[in-house]
Amino acid sequence: MNFRKLAGAAAVWSLLAMPGVAEETRRSKLWRVSLAALGGATAADMASSFGKQEVNPLMEAGGGRFSAQSVALKASLTGAAMFIQWRIVRKSSRAQPYAGAANLALAGVLAGAAAHNMRTPGR
């Protein structure tokens, strides 16, 4: 399915877009892993929502369904949040554990939403 390829490409892109650092601290690694978890959970949520009825009015397209327009919006918002975090963490490495915890918490919420969406009939 083309959408699964798009979701997979978005997850891979989020991993490749992370800036490289020669020496990483433990909290830096945690923050990077949390970015990967957030990207994967976002991709899973998008894949499980595609074509189904969307309850979030910001994400729904015409007809109230989660569509390609919704995917673009959600991917853009996630990418923007990751970029803002990167800018903050670059200026103050003390923010890494807090950003990592927030990413992991949101990844858990999105993974739960993806699991719920997979059990929900749609299309």
ABEGO torsion letter per residue (X at the ends): XAAAAAAAAAAAAAAAABBBBABBBAAAAAAAAAAAAAAAAAAAAAAAABGBBBABAAABBBGGBBBAAAAAAAAAAAAAAAAAAAAAAAABAAAAAAAAAAAAAAAAAAAAAAAAAAABBBX
